[in-house]
Amino acid sequence: MAFKNDEQAKAYWSENLSVMFKLLVIWFLVSFGFGILLVDVLNEFRFFGFKLGFWFSQQGAIYTFVALIIVYTMKMNALDKKYGVDE
């Protein structure tokens, strides 16, 4: 990567860390919050015939993780273009 100056590099990494932090919070809420802490509350609802808490623990967290990877890729590509460090 070739940044024009240190300020641009710091701004890039600041935005990068912000994106990562937001996505990690979502991942934590879905995997730990919905899959463990709120499982009893969510089990009162059904999703495709399964209890929602069970579904989040077995499938929902995986789907969310894959979606977060896709979102991260799109956000980082946009960030790279914004700062002129894209390929």
Residue pairs with C-beta under 8 A, 6 or more apart in sequence:
1 9
1 85
2 85
3 9
3 12
3 83
3 85
4 84
8 83
11 83
12 79
12 83
12 85
15 79
16 76
16 79
19 72
19 75
19 76
19 79
20 72
23 68
23 71
23 72
26 64
26 68
27 64
27 65
27 68
30 56
30 60
30 61
30 64
31 61
31 64
31 65
34 42
34 53
34 56
34 57
34 60
34 61
35 53
35 56
35 57
35 60
35 61
36 57
38 53
39 53
39 54
39 56
39 57
40 53
41 53
42 51
42 52
42 53
42 56
43 51
43 52
43 53
43 54
44 51
44 52
45 51
45 52
46 52
47 55
48 55
77 86
80 86
80 87
